[in-house]
């Protein structure tokens, strides 16, 4: 089997296409969540915290000298990333929770009971006939 034929089989399989669609939608969804956190959720939190911005916090190991930039440990960016992650995780948790509740309400909707199997119907008729004979 040639490499091109194997690649064609792989690329045309449903799993590969589904995975590609999932990755594309995931990237788009990531942009939405990033905007939600950065543009909607973080400003009120910044106001509540008094405008604290962790990303500017850093420990300077060596000052800048001439053309050489300063050597710093930017722990503030790390803290900000953790805060962003926690907010994103909480937002996704809430969205999944809401979707699960919607699915549960759909699943709990009363459906018509399934007809009993033919054997059970026949056995019930035999039972009723036997009761009539007594």
Rosetta blueprint (number, residue, H / E / L):
1 X L
2 X L
3 X H
4 X H
5 X H
6 X H
7 X H
8 X H
9 X H
10 X H
11 X H
12 X H
13 X L
14 X H
15 X H
16 X H
17 X H
18 X H
19 X H
20 X H
21 X H
22 X H
23 X H
24 X H
25 X H
26 X H
27 X H
28 X H
29 X H
30 X H
31 X H
32 X H
33 X H
34 X H
35 X H
36 X H
37 X H
38 X H
39 X H
40 X H
41 X H
42 X H
43 X H
44 X H
45 X H
46 X H
47 X H
48 X H
49 X L
50 X L
51 X L
52 X L
53 X L
54 X H
55 X H
56 X H
57 X L
58 X L
59 X E
60 X E
61 X E
62 X E
63 X L
64 X L
65 X E
66 X L
67 X L
68 X E
69 X L
70 X L
71 X E
72 X E
73 X E
74 X L
75 X H
76 X H
77 X H
78 X H
79 X H
80 X H
81 X H
82 X H
83 X H
84 X H
85 X H
86 X H
87 X H
88 X H
89 X H
90 X H
91 X H
92 X H
93 X H
94 X H
95 X H
96 X H
97 X H
98 X H
99 X H
100 X H
101 X H
102 X H
103 X H
104 X H
105 X H
106 X H
107 X H
108 X H
109 X L
110 X L
111 X L
112 X L
113 X L
114 X L
115 X L
116 X L
117 X L
118 X H
119 X H
120 X H
121 X H
122 X H
123 X H
124 X H
125 X H
126 X H
127 X H
128 X H
129 X H
130 X H
131 X H
132 X H
133 X H
134 X L
